[in-house]
Amino acid sequence: VQLQASGGGLVQAGGSLRLSCAASGLMFSYYSMGWFRQAPGKEREFVASINRNRSGGGTYYADSVKGRFTISRDNARNTVFLQMNSLKPEDTAVYYCAADYGAYGSSWPNDYDYWGQGTLVTVSS
């Protein structure tokens, strides 16, 4: 199983980035997907997750990103996305995607079975 995250980079505060996570080696539509982040010196924290069956609704967000970030998935392309708008310096972190063999997106890292390698997002003030 591989989860390949991409799309990170350097952006000014107020800007936008779109992260992608391409999955291979698993039945993507059977997995709920999540994004987490880890800033230097801090613990990994939940950002957003999405149910495995998007048509059933079910997206979840940390309070700190609600209204600014949007998670989505394309099961035909085995890819999950994180659209990040109105970025703030405190959003600076390595962002990880993860896959959970479960129906509903979780905010708990231990629920996830597979993790990607991370992509760095840096927001300058």
N, CA, C and O atoms as a GROMACS GRO file, in nm:
protein
  500
    1VAL      N    1   0.085  -0.119   0.000
    1VAL     CA    2   0.000   0.000   0.000
    1VAL      C    3   0.089   0.124   0.000
    1VAL      O    4   0.186   0.133   0.074
    2GLN      N    5   0.052   0.218  -0.085
    2GLN     CA    6   0.123   0.346  -0.088
    2GLN      C    7   0.024   0.461  -0.089
    2GLN      O    8  -0.075   0.459  -0.163
    3LEU      N    9   0.052   0.561  -0.007
    3LEU     CA   10  -0.021   0.686  -0.008
    3LEU      C   11   0.079   0.795  -0.039
    3LEU      O   12   0.169   0.821   0.040
    4GLN      N   13   0.063   0.858  -0.154
    4GLN     CA   14   0.159   0.957  -0.200
    4GLN      C   15   0.097   1.096  -0.192
    4GLN      O   16   0.013   1.133  -0.274
    5ALA      N   17   0.140   1.173  -0.093
    5ALA     CA   18   0.088   1.308  -0.075
    5ALA      C   19   0.171   1.406  -0.155
    5ALA      O   20   0.292   1.391  -0.168
    6SER      N   21   0.105   1.507  -0.209
    6SER     CA   22   0.174   1.610  -0.287
    6SER      C   23   0.096   1.740  -0.279
    6SER      O   24  -0.017   1.743  -0.232
    7GLY      N   25   0.159   1.847  -0.328
    7GLY     CA   26   0.091   1.976  -0.334
    7GLY      C   27   0.135   2.077  -0.231
    7GLY      O   28   0.091   2.192  -0.234
    8GLY      N   29   0.220   2.037  -0.139
    8GLY     CA   30   0.268   2.132  -0.039
    8GLY      C   31   0.361   2.235  -0.102
    8GLY      O   32   0.402   2.223  -0.217
    9GLY      N   33   0.393   2.336  -0.022
    9GLY     CA   34   0.482   2.440  -0.070
    9GLY      C   35   0.479   2.561   0.020
    9GLY      O   36   0.425   2.558   0.130
   10LEU      N   37   0.537   2.668  -0.029
   10LEU     CA   38   0.543   2.795   0.044
   10LEU      C   39   0.436   2.888  -0.011
   10LEU      O   40   0.424   2.907  -0.132
   11VAL      N   41   0.357   2.946   0.079
   11VAL     CA   42   0.250   3.036   0.038
   11VAL      C   43   0.240   3.148   0.140
   11VAL      O   44   0.271   3.129   0.258
   12GLN      N   45   0.196   3.263   0.095
   12GLN     CA   46   0.176   3.375   0.186
   12GLN      C   47   0.045   3.358   0.262
   12GLN      O   48  -0.048   3.292   0.215
   13ALA      N   49   0.038   3.418   0.378
   13ALA     CA   50  -0.085   3.417   0.456
   13ALA      C   51  -0.200   3.472   0.372
   13ALA      O   52  -0.185   3.571   0.301
   14GLY      N   53  -0.314   3.404   0.382
   14GLY     CA   54  -0.430   3.440   0.302
   14GLY      C   55  -0.439   3.366   0.171
   14GLY      O   56  -0.541   3.371   0.103
   15GLY      N   57  -0.333   3.296   0.135
   15GLY     CA   58  -0.330   3.222   0.010
   15GLY      C   59  -0.394   3.085   0.020
   15GLY      O   60  -0.453   3.049   0.123
   16SER      N   61  -0.383   3.009  -0.088
   16SER     CA   62  -0.447   2.878  -0.097
   16SER      C   63  -0.348   2.774  -0.149
   16SER      O   64  -0.254   2.806  -0.222
   17LEU      N   65  -0.372   2.652  -0.109
   17LEU     CA   66  -0.301   2.535  -0.162
   17LEU      C   67  -0.400   2.421  -0.172
   17LEU      O   68  -0.499   2.415  -0.099
   18ARG      N   69  -0.372   2.330  -0.264
   18ARG     CA   70  -0.453   2.209  -0.275
   18ARG      C   71  -0.361   2.088  -0.264
   18ARG      O   72  -0.273   2.067  -0.347
   19LEU      N   73  -0.382   2.010  -0.160
   19LEU     CA   74  -0.306   1.889  -0.140
   19LEU      C   75  -0.378   1.772  -0.206
   19LEU      O   76  -0.501   1.767  -0.210
   20SER      N   77  -0.300   1.679  -0.257
   20SER     CA   78  -0.353   1.556  -0.314
   20SER      C   79  -0.286   1.437  -0.247
   20SER      O   80  -0.172   1.445  -0.202
   21CYS      N   81  -0.358   1.328  -0.242
   21CYS     CA   82  -0.302   1.204  -0.189
   21CYS      C   83  -0.350   1.090  -0.278
   21CYS      O   84  -0.468   1.056  -0.278
   22ALA      N   85  -0.258   1.034  -0.353
   22ALA     CA   86  -0.290   0.924  -0.444
   22ALA      C   87  -0.262   0.792  -0.375
   22ALA      O   88  -0.153   0.769  -0.323
   23ALA      N   89  -0.362   0.705  -0.375
   23ALA     CA   90  -0.351   0.576  -0.308
   23ALA      C   91  -0.334   0.464  -0.409
   23ALA      O   92  -0.392   0.467  -0.518
   24SER      N   93  -0.256   0.366  -0.373
   24SER     CA   94  -0.239   0.247  -0.456
   24SER      C   95  -0.220   0.126  -0.366
   24SER      O   96  -0.174   0.136  -0.252
   25GLY      N   97  -0.257   0.010  -0.420
   25GLY     CA   98  -0.239  -0.113  -0.345
   25GLY      C   99  -0.350  -0.144  -0.247
   25GLY      O  100  -0.336  -0.236  -0.166
   26LEU      N  101  -0.459  -0.070  -0.252
   26LEU     CA  102  -0.573  -0.097  -0.165
   26LEU      C  103  -0.701  -0.066  -0.240
   26LEU      O  104  -0.701   0.006  -0.340
   27MET      N  105  -0.811  -0.121  -0.189
   27MET     CA  106  -0.943  -0.092  -0.246
   27MET      C  107  -0.988   0.042  -0.190
   27MET      O  108  -1.051   0.050  -0.085
   28PHE      N  109  -0.953   0.146  -0.261
   28PHE     CA  110  -0.967   0.282  -0.210
   28PHE      C  111  -1.108   0.313  -0.162
   28PHE      O  112  -1.126   0.377  -0.058
   29SER      N  113  -1.208   0.268  -0.235
   29SER     CA  114  -1.345   0.302  -0.200
   29SER      C  115  -1.391   0.235  -0.071
   29SER      O  116  -1.497   0.269  -0.018
   30TYR      N  117  -1.314   0.139  -0.018
   30TYR     CA  118  -1.347   0.072   0.107
   30TYR      C  119  -1.293   0.147   0.229
   30TYR      O  120  -1.323   0.111   0.343
   31TYR      N  121  -1.214   0.250   0.204
   31TYR     CA  122  -1.145   0.318   0.312
   31TYR      C  123  -1.198   0.460   0.331
   31TYR      O  124  -1.217   0.534   0.234
   32SER      N  125  -1.221   0.498   0.455
   32SER     CA  126  -1.235   0.639   0.484
   32SER      C  127  -1.094   0.698   0.487
   32SER      O  128  -0.996   0.628   0.513
   33MET      N  129  -1.086   0.828   0.461
   33MET     CA  130  -0.956   0.894   0.446
   33MET      C  131  -0.947   1.015   0.537
   33MET      O  132  -1.046   1.081   0.566
   34GLY      N  133  -0.826   1.042   0.581
   34GLY     CA  134  -0.806   1.156   0.669
   34GLY      C  135  -0.679   1.232   0.636
   34GLY      O  136  -0.587   1.180   0.574
   35TRP      N  137  -0.678   1.356   0.680
   35TRP     CA  138  -0.559   1.440   0.675
   35TRP      C  139  -0.524   1.480   0.818
   35TRP      O  140  -0.610   1.517   0.897
   36PHE      N  141  -0.397   1.470   0.848
   36PHE     CA  142  -0.343   1.512   0.976
   36PHE      C  143  -0.224   1.604   0.949
   36PHE      O  144  -0.174   1.610   0.836
   37ARG      N  145  -0.182   1.675   1.050
   37ARG     CA  146  -0.064   1.759   1.034
   37ARG      C  147   0.020   1.759   1.160
   37ARG      O  148  -0.030   1.734   1.270
   38GLN      N  149   0.147   1.789   1.142
   38GLN     CA  150   0.238   1.796   1.256
   38GLN      C  151   0.331   1.913   1.236
   38GLN      O  152   0.410   1.917   1.142
   39ALA      N  153   0.322   2.007   1.327
   39ALA     CA  154   0.410   2.123   1.327
   39ALA      C  155   0.535   2.092   1.409
   39ALA      O  156   0.531   2.003   1.494
   40PRO      N  157   0.644   2.162   1.385
   40PRO     CA  158   0.767   2.137   1.461
   40PRO      C  159   0.744   2.148   1.610
   40PRO      O  160   0.690   2.247   1.659
   41GLY      N  161   0.786   2.046   1.682
   41GLY     CA  162   0.774   2.048   1.827
   41GLY      C  163   0.637   2.019   1.881
   41GLY      O  164   0.613   2.028   2.002
   42LYS      N  165   0.544   1.983   1.792
   42LYS     CA  166   0.406   1.957   1.836
   42LYS      C  167   0.365   1.816   1.797
   42LYS      O  168   0.428   1.751   1.713
   43GLU      N  169   0.258   1.770   1.860
   43GLU     CA  170   0.205   1.638   1.827
   43GLU      C  171   0.124   1.645   1.698
   43GLU      O  172   0.077   1.750   1.655
   44ARG      N  173   0.111   1.528   1.638
   44ARG     CA  174   0.029   1.518   1.518
   44ARG      C  175  -0.116   1.547   1.555
   44ARG      O  176  -0.165   1.499   1.657
   45GLU      N  177  -0.183   1.626   1.472
   45GLU     CA  178  -0.322   1.660   1.501
   45GLU      C  179  -0.412   1.637   1.380
   45GLU      O  180  -0.369   1.643   1.265
   46PHE      N  181  -0.534   1.611   1.411
   46PHE     CA  182  -0.636   1.588   1.310
   46PHE      C  183  -0.668   1.716   1.236
   46PHE      O  184  -0.674   1.824   1.295
   47VAL      N  185  -0.690   1.704   1.104
   47VAL     CA  186  -0.729   1.818   1.022
   47VAL      C  187  -0.868   1.794   0.963
   47VAL      O  188  -0.959   1.876   0.983
   48ALA      N  189  -0.885   1.684   0.891
   48ALA     CA  190  -1.012   1.657   0.824
   48ALA      C  191  -1.020   1.510   0.788
   48ALA      O  192  -0.918   1.443   0.774
   49SER      N  193  -1.144   1.460   0.773
   49SER     CA  194  -1.162   1.323   0.727
   49SER      C  195  -1.291   1.313   0.648
   49SER      O  196  -1.378   1.401   0.654
   50ILE      N  197  -1.300   1.205   0.572
   50ILE     CA  198  -1.416   1.186   0.485
   50ILE      C  199  -1.455   1.039   0.485
   50ILE      O  200  -1.370   0.951   0.482
   51ASN      N  201  -1.586   1.015   0.489
   51ASN     CA  202  -1.636   0.878   0.485
   51ASN      C  203  -1.596   0.810   0.356
   51ASN      O  204  -1.566   0.876   0.256
   52ARG      N  205  -1.596   0.678   0.359
   52ARG     CA  206  -1.557   0.605   0.240
   52ARG      C  207  -1.659   0.620   0.130
   52ARG      O  208  -1.624   0.615   0.012
   53ASN      N  209  -1.784   0.638   0.165
   53ASN     CA  210  -1.888   0.655   0.065
   53ASN      C  211  -1.930   0.800   0.066
   53ASN      O  212  -2.016   0.841   0.144
   54ARG      N  213  -1.869   0.878  -0.022
   54ARG     CA  214  -1.891   1.022  -0.020
   54ARG      C  215  -2.037   1.057  -0.046
   54ARG      O  216  -2.086   1.159   0.002
   55SER      N  217  -2.103   0.974  -0.120
   55SER     CA  218  -2.242   1.005  -0.151
   55SER      C  219  -2.330   1.000  -0.028
   55SER      O  220  -2.441   1.053  -0.027
   56GLY      N  221  -2.278   0.934   0.075
   56GLY     CA  222  -2.352   0.928   0.200
   56GLY      C  223  -2.323   1.046   0.289
   56GLY      O  224  -2.362   1.047   0.406
   57GLY      N  225  -2.255   1.144   0.236
   57GLY     CA  226  -2.218   1.259   0.318
   57GLY      C  227  -2.102   1.223   0.407
   57GLY      O  228  -2.040   1.118   0.388
   58GLY      N  229  -2.073   1.306   0.502
   58GLY     CA  230  -1.974   1.266   0.600
   58GLY      C  231  -1.838   1.323   0.577
   58GLY      O  232  -1.748   1.252   0.532
   59THR      N  233  -1.820   1.448   0.606
   59THR     CA  234  -1.689   1.509   0.616
   59THR      C  235  -1.677   1.572   0.754
   59THR      O  236  -1.776   1.620   0.811
   60TYR      N  237  -1.557   1.570   0.806
   60TYR     CA  238  -1.535   1.613   0.942
   60TYR      C  239  -1.411   1.701   0.946
   60TYR      O  240  -1.315   1.676   0.873
   61TYR      N  241  -1.414   1.803   1.030
   61TYR     CA  242  -1.306   1.900   1.034
   61TYR      C  243  -1.269   1.936   1.176
   61TYR      O  244  -1.353   1.938   1.267
   62ALA      N  245  -1.141   1.965   1.194
   62ALA     CA  246  -1.099   2.026   1.319
   62ALA      C  247  -1.154   2.167   1.325
   62ALA      O  248  -1.170   2.233   1.222
   63ASP      N  249  -1.184   2.214   1.444
   63ASP     CA  250  -1.240   2.348   1.458
   63ASP      C  251  -1.147   2.454   1.399
   63ASP      O  252  -1.193   2.556   1.347
   64SER      N  253  -1.018   2.430   1.407
   64SER     CA  254  -0.922   2.530   1.362
   64SER      C  255  -0.922   2.551   1.211
   64SER      O  256  -0.871   2.652   1.162
   65VAL      N  257  -0.978   2.456   1.136
   65VAL     CA  258  -0.977   2.469   0.989
   65VAL      C  259  -1.116   2.476   0.930
   65VAL      O  260  -1.132   2.497   0.810
   66LYS      N  261  -1.217   2.460   1.014
   66LYS     CA  262  -1.355   2.459   0.965
   66LYS      C  263  -1.386   2.591   0.895
   66LYS      O  264  -1.356   2.699   0.946
   67GLY      N  265  -1.445   2.581   0.776
   67GLY     CA  266  -1.478   2.700   0.698
   67GLY      C  267  -1.366   2.746   0.608
   67GLY      O  268  -1.388   2.831   0.521
   68ARG      N  269  -1.245   2.692   0.626
   68ARG     CA  270  -1.131   2.731   0.541
   68ARG      C  271  -1.082   2.614   0.456
   68ARG      O  272  -1.037   2.634   0.344
   69PHE      N  273  -1.089   2.493   0.509
   69PHE     CA  274  -1.040   2.374   0.440
   69PHE      C  275  -1.158   2.289   0.395
   69PHE      O  276  -1.262   2.286   0.459
   70THR      N  277  -1.139   2.220   0.282
   70THR     CA  278  -1.240   2.129   0.231
   70THR      C  279  -1.175   1.999   0.188
   70THR      O  280  -1.082   1.999   0.107
   71ILE      N  281  -1.223   1.888   0.242
   71ILE     CA  282  -1.174   1.756   0.202
   71ILE      C  283  -1.271   1.698   0.099
   71ILE      O  284  -1.392   1.714   0.111
   72SER      N  285  -1.216   1.631   0.000
   72SER     CA  286  -1.298   1.565  -0.101
   72SER      C  287  -1.223   1.442  -0.152
   72SER      O  288  -1.104   1.425  -0.125
   73ARG      N  289  -1.294   1.359  -0.224
   73ARG     CA  290  -1.230   1.238  -0.276
   73ARG      C  291  -1.284   1.207  -0.415
   73ARG      O  292  -1.398   1.241  -0.449
   74ASP      N  293  -1.199   1.142  -0.493
   74ASP     CA  294  -1.238   1.093  -0.625
   74ASP      C  295  -1.206   0.944  -0.627
   74ASP      O  296  -1.091   0.906  -0.646
   75ASN      N  297  -1.307   0.862  -0.606
   75ASN     CA  298  -1.283   0.718  -0.597
   75ASN      C  299  -1.237   0.660  -0.730
   75ASN      O  300  -1.166   0.558  -0.732
   76ALA      N  301  -1.275   0.722  -0.841
   76ALA     CA  302  -1.231   0.672  -0.971
   76ALA      C  303  -1.082   0.692  -0.990
   76ALA      O  304  -1.018   0.618  -1.065
   77ARG      N  305  -1.025   0.792  -0.923
   77ARG     CA  306  -0.882   0.822  -0.935
   77ARG      C  307  -0.804   0.781  -0.812
   77ARG      O  308  -0.684   0.807  -0.802
   78ASN      N  309  -0.873   0.717  -0.716
   78ASN     CA  310  -0.805   0.673  -0.593
   78ASN      C  311  -0.730   0.788  -0.525
   78ASN      O  312  -0.616   0.772  -0.480
   79THR      N  313  -0.795   0.901  -0.519
   79THR     CA  314  -0.728   1.021  -0.469
   79THR      C  315  -0.818   1.097  -0.372
   79THR      O  316  -0.939   1.107  -0.392
   80VAL      N  317  -0.757   1.148  -0.267
   80VAL     CA  318  -0.825   1.237  -0.174
   80VAL      C  319  -0.755   1.372  -0.179
   80VAL      O  320  -0.634   1.380  -0.197
   81PHE      N  321  -0.834   1.478  -0.164
   81PHE     CA  322  -0.783   1.613  -0.176
   81PHE      C  323  -0.809   1.692  -0.048
   81PHE      O  324  -0.900   1.661   0.029
   82LEU      N  325  -0.727   1.793  -0.028
   82LEU     CA  326  -0.751   1.888   0.080
   82LEU      C  327  -0.730   2.029   0.021
   82LEU      O  328  -0.617   2.071  -0.005
   83GLN      N  329  -0.840   2.098   0.000
   83GLN     CA  330  -0.833   2.236  -0.047
   83GLN      C  331  -0.820   2.327   0.074
   83GLN      O  332  -0.904   2.325   0.164
   84MET      N  333  -0.714   2.405   0.077
   84MET     CA  334  -0.685   2.490   0.192
   84MET      C  335  -0.688   2.636   0.148
   84MET      O  336  -0.606   2.678   0.066
   85ASN      N  337  -0.781   2.710   0.201
   85ASN     CA  338  -0.795   2.853   0.169
   85ASN      C  339  -0.770   2.937   0.293
   85ASN      O  340  -0.770   2.886   0.406
   86SER      N  341  -0.748   3.065   0.271
   86SER     CA  342  -0.726   3.159   0.383
   86SER      C  343  -0.621   3.106   0.479
   86SER      O  344  -0.642   3.105   0.601
   87LEU      N  345  -0.512   3.062   0.425
   87LEU     CA  346  -0.407   3.000   0.507
   87LEU      C  347  -0.347   3.100   0.604
   87LEU      O  348  -0.333   3.218   0.576
   88LYS      N  349  -0.311   3.046   0.720
   88LYS     CA  350  -0.252   3.125   0.828
   88LYS      C  351  -0.114   3.069   0.862
   88LYS      O  352  -0.087   2.952   0.836
   89PRO      N  353  -0.027   3.150   0.919
   89PRO     CA  354   0.104   3.098   0.959
   89PRO      C  355   0.094   2.976   1.051
   89PRO      O  356   0.180   2.888   1.046
   90GLU      N  357  -0.007   2.970   1.133
   90GLU     CA  358  -0.022   2.856   1.223
   90GLU      C  359  -0.065   2.728   1.152
   90GLU      O  360  -0.071   2.623   1.215
   91ASP      N  361  -0.094   2.736   1.023
   91ASP     CA  362  -0.120   2.615   0.944
   91ASP      C  363   0.009   2.549   0.896
   91ASP      O  364   0.006   2.441   0.838
   92THR      N  365   0.122   2.614   0.920
   92THR     CA  366   0.250   2.557   0.880
   92THR      C  367   0.274   2.424   0.949
   92THR      O  368   0.271   2.416   1.072
   93ALA      N  369   0.299   2.321   0.870
   93ALA     CA  370   0.317   2.186   0.924
   93ALA      C  371   0.347   2.090   0.809
   93ALA      O  372   0.336   2.125   0.691
   94VAL      N  373   0.386   1.969   0.847
   94VAL     CA  374   0.387   1.859   0.751
   94VAL      C  375   0.248   1.796   0.754
   94VAL      O  376   0.197   1.762   0.860
   95TYR      N  377   0.189   1.782   0.636
   95TYR     CA  378   0.055   1.727   0.624
   95TYR      C  379   0.063   1.582   0.576
   95TYR      O  380   0.131   1.551   0.478
   96TYR      N  381  -0.009   1.496   0.646
   96TYR     CA  382  -0.010   1.354   0.616
   96TYR      C  383  -0.150   1.309   0.578
   96TYR      O  384  -0.248   1.352   0.639
   97CYS      N  385  -0.159   1.223   0.478
   97CYS     CA  386  -0.286   1.158   0.451
   97CYS      C  387  -0.282   1.017   0.510
   97CYS      O  388  -0.175   0.959   0.528
   98ALA      N  389  -0.399   0.965   0.539
   98ALA     CA  390  -0.409   0.834   0.603
   98ALA      C  391  -0.536   0.764   0.559
   98ALA      O  392  -0.635   0.829   0.523
   99ALA      N  393  -0.533   0.631   0.562
   99ALA     CA  394  -0.646   0.548   0.518
   99ALA      C  395  -0.691   0.459   0.633
   99ALA      O  396  -0.610   0.395   0.700
  100ASP      N  397  -0.821   0.455   0.653
  100ASP     CA  398  -0.882   0.377   0.762
  100ASP      C  399  -0.984   0.281   0.702
  100ASP      O  400  -1.078   0.323   0.634
  101TYR      N  401  -0.964   0.150   0.728
  101TYR     CA  402  -1.059   0.052   0.676
  101TYR      C  403  -1.186   0.056   0.760
  101TYR      O  404  -1.210  -0.031   0.844
  102GLY      N  405  -1.263   0.158   0.736
  102GLY     CA  406  -1.385   0.179   0.811
  102GLY      C  407  -1.476   0.272   0.733
  102GLY      O  408  -1.432   0.342   0.642
  103ALA      N  409  -1.602   0.272   0.768
  103ALA     CA  410  -1.700   0.347   0.690
  103ALA      C  411  -1.694   0.497   0.715
  103ALA      O  412  -1.722   0.578   0.627
  104TYR      N  413  -1.657   0.533   0.838
  104TYR     CA  414  -1.671   0.672   0.878
  104TYR      C  415  -1.536   0.735   0.910
  104TYR      O  416  -1.451   0.674   0.974
  105GLY      N  417  -1.519   0.858   0.864
  105GLY     CA  418  -1.396   0.928   0.891
  105GLY      C  419  -1.374   0.948   1.040
  105GLY      O  420  -1.468   0.976   1.115
  106SER      N  421  -1.251   0.932   1.082
  106SER     CA  422  -1.216   0.942   1.223
  106SER      C  423  -1.118   1.055   1.246
  106SER      O  424  -1.042   1.092   1.156
  107SER      N  425  -1.119   1.109   1.367
  107SER     CA  426  -1.021   1.210   1.406
  107SER      C  427  -0.910   1.149   1.492
  107SER      O  428  -0.822   1.221   1.540
  108TRP      N  429  -0.915   1.019   1.511
  108TRP     CA  430  -0.821   0.952   1.600
  108TRP      C  431  -0.713   0.883   1.518
  108TRP      O  432  -0.745   0.792   1.443
  109PRO      N  433  -0.586   0.923   1.530
  109PRO     CA  434  -0.481   0.865   1.446
  109PRO      C  435  -0.471   0.713   1.457
  109PRO      O  436  -0.440   0.646   1.358
  110ASN      N  437  -0.497   0.657   1.573
  110ASN     CA  438  -0.482   0.513   1.590
  110ASN      C  439  -0.584   0.432   1.512
  110ASN      O  440  -0.569   0.310   1.498
  111ASP      N  441  -0.687   0.498   1.461
  111ASP     CA  442  -0.786   0.427   1.379
  111ASP      C  443  -0.735   0.399   1.238
  111ASP      O  444  -0.792   0.316   1.167
  112TYR      N  445  -0.630   0.467   1.197
  112TYR     CA  446  -0.584   0.460   1.059
  112TYR      C  447  -0.484   0.348   1.038
  112TYR      O  448  -0.396   0.323   1.120
  113ASP      N  449  -0.501   0.281   0.925
  113ASP     CA  450  -0.420   0.164   0.895
  113ASP      C  451  -0.294   0.198   0.814
  113ASP      O  452  -0.190   0.133   0.830
  114TYR      N  453  -0.303   0.297   0.729
  114TYR     CA  454  -0.192   0.332   0.641
  114TYR      C  455  -0.172   0.484   0.641
  114TYR      O  456  -0.267   0.561   0.654
  115TRP      N  457  -0.045   0.522   0.626
  115TRP     CA  458  -0.007   0.663   0.628
  115TRP      C  459   0.084   0.694   0.509
  115TRP      O  460   0.164   0.611   0.466
  116GLY      N  461   0.068   0.814   0.458
  116GLY     CA  462   0.158   0.864   0.356
  116GLY      C  463   0.283   0.926   0.418
  116GLY      O  464   0.299   0.929   0.540
  117GLN      N  465   0.370   0.975   0.332
  117GLN     CA  466   0.500   1.023   0.379
  117GLN      C  467   0.496   1.169   0.423
  117GLN      O  468   0.590   1.216   0.487
  118GLY      N  469   0.392   1.241   0.390
  118GLY     CA  470   0.381   1.380   0.430
  118GLY      C  471   0.428   1.477   0.325
  118GLY      O  472   0.517   1.448   0.245
  119THR      N  473   0.366   1.594   0.326
  119THR     CA  474   0.406   1.703   0.238
  119THR      C  475   0.409   1.832   0.320
  119THR      O  476   0.317   1.857   0.398
  120LEU      N  477   0.513   1.912   0.303
  120LEU     CA  478   0.535   2.029   0.387
  120LEU      C  479   0.459   2.150   0.333
  120LEU      O  480   0.469   2.185   0.216
  121VAL      N  481   0.384   2.211   0.423
  121VAL     CA  482   0.315   2.337   0.393
  121VAL      C  483   0.375   2.445   0.483
  121VAL      O  484   0.378   2.431   0.605
  122THR      N  485   0.422   2.552   0.421
  122THR     CA  486   0.478   2.665   0.494
  122THR      C  487   0.402   2.790   0.457
  122THR      O  488   0.393   2.826   0.340
  123VAL      N  489   0.347   2.856   0.559
  123VAL     CA  490   0.269   2.978   0.537
  123VAL      C  491   0.346   3.093   0.599
  123VAL      O  492   0.369   3.096   0.720
  124SER      N  493   0.384   3.188   0.516
  124SER     CA  494   0.461   3.303   0.564
  124SER      C  495   0.368   3.418   0.598
  124SER      O  496   0.262   3.435   0.537
  125SER      N  497   0.408   3.496   0.698
  125SER     CA  498   0.323   3.608   0.743
  125SER      C  499   0.355   3.735   0.666
  125SER      O  500   0.294   3.839   0.690
   0.00000   0.00000   0.00000
